[in-house]
């Protein structure tokens, strides 16, 4: 029987988010191995989360049922080549390294290794990420279920086709940046109307959070929600008229398309 339920390789921002999410979901700290070369990050993970730690991939990782790779794309090749010596078809590999296709891992490790490629966004730090994943053919239904359960510790999880990953990266990965720009504009508008910046930030954050929560819980379509708050000759339609006049919808769609194309370019450069 495996000593560790999961080994997390890399305890940077995303690795820490995964670790915190697993502990928060009730995973036993004693069944988690954190692998991190940075002494300060490694010591902090052990002290705060009470998990076992080690500085590099070594024999200890063979005691883990599942391995989650949370390193930057720049170092992923050396990490996977090192891991090759310790992994077998009984283990599940989950990688959240941005822009790295499943074929990359199969080329190094072999196509018989169960592999899940996942893409979370920045909200993983508060366990509210939007996470997309892809499985290779070696991943059984049981392994996939395990992977989804692990990834659910940092947010909502959906399965997509790998060809859609660039679009997902643009919408969910870059999306928080787009929303933040909209929020910043709303805050500035609040200041223009006489609110202090601190109060305006609270108003805008809660408005965005409340709207997102309403959409998530009721599954209401954005178009219907917009109609709900739009009265004839009212304030909302007046504001929407100006946004449509300025071409906001087209700008957003073009921004997503541009981010998608850039994601493809970056992938091809690797």
C-alpha positions as a Markdown table, in Angstrom:
| # | Residue | x | y | z |
|---|---|---|---|---|
| 1 | Unk | 0.0 | 0.0 | 0.0 |
| 2 | Unk | 1.3 | 3.5 | -0.9 |
| 3 | Unk | 2.6 | 5.6 | 1.9 |
| 4 | Unk | 1.5 | 8.9 | 0.2 |
| 5 | Unk | -1.8 | 9.6 | -1.5 |
| 6 | Unk | -0.2 | 12.4 | -3.4 |
| 7 | Unk | 3.2 | 13.9 | -4.1 |
| 8 | Unk | 3.3 | 17.6 | -5.1 |
| 9 | Unk | 6.4 | 18.6 | -7.1 |
| 10 | Unk | 6.9 | 22.3 | -6.8 |
| 11 | Unk | 5.5 | 24.4 | -3.9 |
| 12 | Unk | 5.3 | 27.8 | -5.6 |
| 13 | Unk | 2.1 | 29.8 | -5.8 |
| 14 | Unk | 0.2 | 27.0 | -7.6 |
| 15 | Unk | 1.7 | 24.1 | -5.7 |
| 16 | Unk | 0.9 | 25.8 | -2.4 |
| 17 | Unk | -2.7 | 26.4 | -3.6 |
| 18 | Unk | -3.0 | 22.7 | -4.4 |
| 19 | Unk | -1.5 | 21.8 | -1.1 |
| 20 | Unk | -3.8 | 24.1 | 0.8 |
| 21 | Unk | -6.8 | 22.9 | -1.1 |
| 22 | Unk | -6.1 | 19.2 | -0.4 |
| 23 | Unk | -5.7 | 19.9 | 3.3 |
| 24 | Unk | -8.8 | 22.0 | 3.3 |
| 25 | Unk | -10.7 | 19.1 | 1.6 |
| 26 | Unk | -9.7 | 16.7 | 4.4 |
| 27 | Unk | -6.8 | 14.9 | 2.9 |
| 28 | Unk | -4.5 | 13.6 | 5.6 |
| 29 | Unk | -1.3 | 15.7 | 5.8 |
| 30 | Unk | 0.7 | 12.6 | 6.6 |
| 31 | Unk | -0.3 | 11.2 | 3.2 |
| 32 | Unk | 1.1 | 14.1 | 1.3 |
| 33 | Unk | 4.7 | 14.6 | 0.1 |
| 34 | Unk | 5.8 | 18.0 | -0.9 |
| 35 | Unk | 8.9 | 18.2 | -3.1 |
| 36 | Unk | 10.5 | 21.7 | -3.3 |
| 37 | Unk | 14.2 | 22.6 | -3.9 |
| 38 | Unk | 13.8 | 26.0 | -2.3 |
| 39 | Unk | 14.6 | 25.6 | 1.4 |
| 40 | Unk | 12.4 | 28.4 | 2.7 |
| 41 | Unk | 9.3 | 27.2 | 0.7 |
| 42 | Unk | 10.0 | 23.6 | 1.7 |
| 43 | Unk | 10.4 | 24.4 | 5.4 |
| 44 | Unk | 7.3 | 26.5 | 5.3 |
| 45 | Unk | 5.2 | 23.8 | 3.7 |
| 46 | Unk | 6.3 | 21.3 | 6.3 |
| 47 | Unk | 5.7 | 23.7 | 9.2 |
| 48 | Unk | 2.4 | 25.1 | 8.2 |
| 49 | Unk | 0.7 | 22.1 | 6.6 |
| 50 | Unk | 2.5 | 19.3 | 8.6 |
| 51 | Unk | 3.3 | 17.4 | 5.4 |
| 52 | Unk | 6.4 | 15.4 | 4.6 |
| 53 | Unk | 9.0 | 17.2 | 2.5 |
| 54 | Unk | 12.1 | 16.6 | 0.4 |
| 55 | Unk | 14.3 | 18.8 | -1.8 |
| 56 | Unk | 14.2 | 16.8 | -5.0 |
| 57 | Unk | 12.6 | 13.9 | -6.8 |
| 58 | Unk | 14.1 | 10.7 | -5.4 |
| 59 | Unk | 13.1 | 7.3 | -4.3 |
| 60 | Unk | 10.5 | 8.7 | -1.9 |
| 61 | Unk | 8.2 | 9.6 | -4.8 |
| 62 | Unk | 7.8 | 5.9 | -5.5 |
| 63 | Unk | 5.7 | 5.7 | -2.3 |
| 64 | Unk | 3.1 | 8.1 | -3.8 |
| 65 | Unk | -0.1 | 6.9 | -5.7 |
| 66 | Unk | -0.5 | 10.2 | -7.5 |
| 67 | Unk | 2.0 | 12.9 | -8.6 |
| 68 | Unk | 1.0 | 16.5 | -9.3 |
| 69 | Unk | 3.6 | 18.6 | -11.2 |
| 70 | Unk | 3.4 | 22.3 | -10.3 |
| 71 | Unk | 6.5 | 23.7 | -11.8 |
| 72 | Unk | 7.1 | 26.4 | -14.4 |
| 73 | Unk | 7.2 | 25.3 | -18.1 |
| 74 | Unk | 10.9 | 26.4 | -18.3 |
| 75 | Unk | 12.0 | 23.5 | -16.0 |
| 76 | Unk | 9.4 | 20.9 | -16.9 |
| 77 | Unk | 11.6 | 18.9 | -19.2 |
| 78 | Unk | 14.3 | 18.2 | -16.6 |
| 79 | Unk | 11.6 | 17.4 | -13.9 |
| 80 | Unk | 9.9 | 14.9 | -16.1 |
| 81 | Unk | 13.2 | 13.3 | -17.3 |
| 82 | Unk | 14.1 | 12.9 | -13.6 |
| 83 | Unk | 10.7 | 11.5 | -12.8 |
| 84 | Unk | 11.0 | 8.9 | -15.5 |
| 85 | Unk | 13.2 | 6.8 | -13.2 |
| 86 | Unk | 10.5 | 6.5 | -10.5 |
| 87 | Unk | 7.1 | 6.4 | -12.3 |
| 88 | Unk | 5.2 | 3.4 | -13.6 |
| 89 | Unk | 1.7 | 2.7 | -15.1 |
| 90 | Unk | 0.2 | 2.2 | -11.6 |
| 91 | Unk | 0.7 | 5.9 | -10.8 |
| 92 | Unk | -1.3 | 8.9 | -12.1 |
| 93 | Unk | 0.6 | 11.9 | -13.3 |
| 94 | Unk | -1.2 | 15.3 | -13.2 |
| 95 | Unk | 0.6 | 18.3 | -14.6 |
| 96 | Unk | -0.5 | 21.9 | -14.4 |
| 97 | Unk | 2.5 | 23.2 | -16.3 |
| 98 | Unk | 1.1 | 25.8 | -18.7 |
| 99 | Unk | 1.2 | 25.1 | -22.4 |
| 100 | Unk | 2.7 | 21.7 | -22.3 |
| 101 | Unk | 0.7 | 19.1 | -24.4 |
| 102 | Unk | 0.1 | 15.5 | -23.3 |
| 103 | Unk | 2.3 | 14.3 | -26.1 |
| 104 | Unk | 5.3 | 15.9 | -24.5 |
| 105 | Unk | 4.9 | 13.8 | -21.4 |
| 106 | Unk | 4.2 | 10.6 | -23.4 |
| 107 | Unk | 7.4 | 11.1 | -25.4 |
| 108 | Unk | 9.5 | 11.1 | -22.3 |
| 109 | Unk | 7.6 | 8.7 | -20.0 |
| 110 | Unk | 5.9 | 6.5 | -22.5 |
| 111 | Unk | 2.2 | 6.3 | -23.6 |
| 112 | Unk | 1.4 | 3.6 | -21.0 |
| 113 | Unk | 1.6 | 6.1 | -18.1 |
| 114 | Unk | -1.7 | 7.6 | -17.0 |
| 115 | Unk | -1.4 | 11.3 | -17.6 |
| 116 | Unk | -3.8 | 14.2 | -17.0 |
| 117 | Unk | -2.9 | 17.7 | -18.2 |
| 118 | Unk | -4.7 | 20.4 | -16.3 |
| 119 | Unk | -5.0 | 24.2 | -16.5 |
| 120 | Unk | -6.2 | 26.1 | -13.5 |
| 121 | Unk | -6.4 | 29.9 | -13.1 |
| 122 | Unk | -5.2 | 32.3 | -10.5 |
| 123 | Unk | -8.3 | 31.8 | -8.3 |
| 124 | Unk | -6.8 | 28.4 | -7.3 |
| 125 | Unk | -5.2 | 30.4 | -4.4 |
| 126 | Unk | -8.6 | 30.7 | -2.8 |
| 127 | Unk | -9.9 | 27.3 | -4.0 |
| 128 | Unk | -12.2 | 29.0 | -6.6 |
| 129 | Unk | -10.3 | 28.2 | -9.8 |
| 130 | Unk | -11.8 | 27.2 | -13.1 |
| 131 | Unk | -9.9 | 24.1 | -14.1 |
| 132 | Unk | -9.9 | 22.3 | -17.5 |
| 133 | Unk | -8.3 | 18.9 | -18.0 |
| 134 | Unk | -7.3 | 16.4 | -20.6 |
| 135 | Unk | -6.6 | 12.7 | -20.2 |
| 136 | Unk | -4.4 | 10.4 | -22.3 |
| 137 | Unk | -5.6 | 7.0 | -23.5 |
| 138 | Unk | -3.8 | 5.2 | -20.7 |
| 139 | Unk | -5.9 | 7.0 | -18.0 |
| 140 | Unk | -8.6 | 4.6 | -16.8 |
| 141 | Unk | -12.0 | 5.8 | -15.7 |
| 142 | Unk | -10.9 | 5.2 | -12.1 |
| 143 | Unk | -7.7 | 7.1 | -12.5 |
| 144 | Unk | -9.6 | 10.0 | -14.1 |
| 145 | Unk | -12.1 | 10.0 | -11.2 |
| 146 | Unk | -9.1 | 10.3 | -8.8 |
| 147 | Unk | -7.6 | 13.1 | -10.8 |
| 148 | Unk | -10.9 | 15.1 | -10.9 |
| 149 | Unk | -11.2 | 14.6 | -7.1 |
| 150 | Unk | -7.7 | 16.0 | -6.5 |
| 151 | Unk | -8.2 | 18.9 | -8.9 |
| 152 | Unk | -11.6 | 19.7 | -7.3 |
| 153 | Unk | -9.6 | 20.8 | -4.2 |
| 154 | Unk | -8.8 | 24.1 | -6.0 |
| 155 | Unk | -12.0 | 24.8 | -7.8 |
| 156 | Unk | -14.5 | 23.7 | -10.5 |
| 157 | Unk | -13.3 | 21.1 | -13.0 |
| 158 | Unk | -14.3 | 20.4 | -16.6 |
| 159 | Unk | -13.0 | 18.1 | -19.2 |
| 160 | Unk | -12.3 | 19.5 | -22.6 |
| 161 | Unk | -10.7 | 18.5 | -25.9 |
| 162 | Unk | -7.0 | 19.4 | -26.1 |
| 163 | Unk | -7.6 | 21.6 | -29.2 |
| 164 | Unk | -9.7 | 23.9 | -27.0 |
| 165 | Unk | -7.0 | 24.4 | -24.4 |
| 166 | Unk | -5.7 | 27.6 | -26.0 |
| 167 | Unk | -9.2 | 29.1 | -26.0 |
| 168 | Unk | -9.7 | 28.0 | -22.4 |
| 169 | Unk | -6.4 | 29.6 | -21.5 |
| 170 | Unk | -7.6 | 32.9 | -23.0 |
| 171 | Unk | -11.0 | 32.8 | -21.3 |
| 172 | Unk | -10.2 | 31.3 | -17.9 |
| 173 | Unk | -6.5 | 32.0 | -17.7 |
| 174 | Unk | -6.4 | 35.6 | -19.0 |
| 175 | Unk | -10.0 | 36.2 | -18.0 |
| 176 | Unk | -9.2 | 37.3 | -14.5 |
| 177 | Unk | -7.0 | 40.0 | -16.0 |
| 178 | Unk | -9.9 | 41.2 | -18.2 |
| 179 | Unk | -12.3 | 41.2 | -15.3 |
| 180 | Unk | -9.8 | 43.1 | -13.2 |
| 181 | Unk | -9.5 | 45.8 | -15.9 |
| 182 | Unk | -13.3 | 46.1 | -15.9 |
| 183 | Unk | -13.3 | 46.2 | -12.1 |
| 184 | Unk | -10.6 | 48.9 | -12.1 |
| 185 | Unk | -12.7 | 51.1 | -14.5 |
| 186 | Unk | -15.8 | 50.6 | -12.3 |
| 187 | Unk | -13.8 | 51.6 | -9.2 |
| 188 | Unk | -12.5 | 54.7 | -11.0 |
| 189 | Unk | -16.1 | 55.5 | -12.0 |
| 190 | Unk | -17.1 | 55.2 | -8.3 |
| 191 | Unk | -14.4 | 57.6 | -7.3 |
| 192 | Unk | -15.6 | 60.0 | -10.0 |
| 193 | Unk | -19.1 | 59.8 | -8.5 |
| 194 | Unk | -17.8 | 60.7 | -5.0 |
| 195 | Unk | -17.0 | 57.4 | -3.3 |
| 196 | Unk | -13.7 | 56.9 | -1.6 |
| 197 | Unk | -11.5 | 54.4 | -3.5 |
| 198 | Unk | -11.7 | 51.9 | -0.6 |
| 199 | Unk | -15.5 | 52.0 | -0.5 |
| 200 | Unk | -15.7 | 51.8 | -4.3 |
| 201 | Unk | -13.4 | 48.8 | -4.3 |
| 202 | Unk | -15.7 | 47.0 | -1.8 |
| 203 | Unk | -18.8 | 47.9 | -3.9 |
| 204 | Unk | -17.3 | 46.6 | -7.1 |
| 205 | Unk | -15.8 | 43.4 | -5.7 |
| 206 | Unk | -19.1 | 42.4 | -4.1 |
| 207 | Unk | -21.1 | 43.3 | -7.2 |
| 208 | Unk | -18.8 | 41.1 | -9.4 |
| 209 | Unk | -18.8 | 38.3 | -6.8 |
| 210 | Unk | -22.6 | 38.5 | -6.3 |
| 211 | Unk | -23.2 | 38.4 | -10.0 |
| 212 | Unk | -20.9 | 35.5 | -10.5 |
| 213 | Unk | -22.5 | 33.6 | -7.6 |
| 214 | Unk | -25.9 | 34.2 | -9.0 |
| 215 | Unk | -24.9 | 32.8 | -12.4 |
| 216 | Unk | -23.2 | 29.8 | -10.8 |
| 217 | Unk | -26.0 | 28.9 | -8.4 |
| 218 | Unk | -29.0 | 29.5 | -10.7 |
| 219 | Unk | -27.4 | 28.8 | -14.0 |
| 220 | Unk | -29.1 | 31.9 | -15.4 |
| 221 | Unk | -27.8 | 32.9 | -18.8 |
| 222 | Unk | -26.0 | 36.3 | -18.9 |
| 223 | Unk | -28.5 | 37.7 | -21.5 |
| 224 | Unk | -31.4 | 36.9 | -19.2 |
| 225 | Unk | -29.6 | 38.4 | -16.1 |
| 226 | Unk | -29.0 | 41.5 | -18.1 |
| 227 | Unk | -32.7 | 41.8 | -19.0 |
| 228 | Unk | -33.6 | 41.3 | -15.3 |
| 229 | Unk | -31.9 | 44.5 | -14.3 |
| 230 | Unk | -32.8 | 46.5 | -17.4 |
| 231 | Unk | -35.9 | 48.6 | -17.2 |
| 232 | Unk | -37.4 | 50.7 | -20.1 |
| 233 | Unk | -35.7 | 54.1 | -20.1 |
| 234 | Unk | -33.9 | 53.2 | -16.9 |
| 235 | Unk | -30.3 | 53.7 | -15.6 |
| 236 | Unk | -29.0 | 50.3 | -16.8 |
| 237 | Unk | -30.2 | 50.6 | -20.4 |
| 238 | Unk | -28.7 | 54.0 | -20.5 |
| 239 | Unk | -25.3 | 52.6 | -19.4 |
| 240 | Unk | -25.6 | 49.6 | -21.7 |
| 241 | Unk | -26.3 | 51.9 | -24.6 |
| 242 | Unk | -22.9 | 53.6 | -24.0 |
| 243 | Unk | -21.1 | 50.3 | -23.7 |
| 244 | Unk | -22.6 | 49.0 | -26.9 |
| 245 | Unk | -21.9 | 52.3 | -28.6 |
| 246 | Unk | -18.3 | 52.0 | -27.6 |
| 247 | Unk | -18.1 | 48.4 | -29.0 |
| 248 | Unk | -17.4 | 46.7 | -25.6 |
| 249 | Unk | -18.7 | 43.3 | -26.7 |
| 250 | Unk | -16.6 | 43.2 | -29.8 |
| 251 | Unk | -13.5 | 44.4 | -27.9 |
| 252 | Unk | -13.9 | 41.6 | -25.4 |
| 253 | Unk | -14.3 | 39.0 | -28.1 |
| 254 | Unk | -11.3 | 40.4 | -29.9 |
| 255 | Unk | -9.3 | 40.3 | -26.7 |
| 256 | Unk | -10.1 | 36.6 | -26.2 |
| 257 | Unk | -9.2 | 35.8 | -29.8 |
| 258 | Unk | -5.9 | 37.7 | -29.5 |
| 259 | Unk | -5.1 | 35.8 | -26.2 |
| 260 | Unk | -6.0 | 32.5 | -27.9 |
| 261 | Unk | -3.6 | 33.2 | -30.8 |
| 262 | Unk | -0.9 | 34.2 | -28.4 |
| 263 | Unk | -1.3 | 31.0 | -26.5 |
| 264 | Unk | -0.9 | 29.0 | -29.7 |
| 265 | Unk | 2.3 | 31.0 | -30.5 |
| 266 | Unk | 3.8 | 30.4 | -27.1 |
| 267 | Unk | 3.0 | 26.7 | -27.4 |
| 268 | Unk | 4.7 | 26.4 | -30.7 |
| 269 | Unk | 7.8 | 28.2 | -29.4 |
| 270 | Unk | 8.3 | 25.5 | -26.7 |
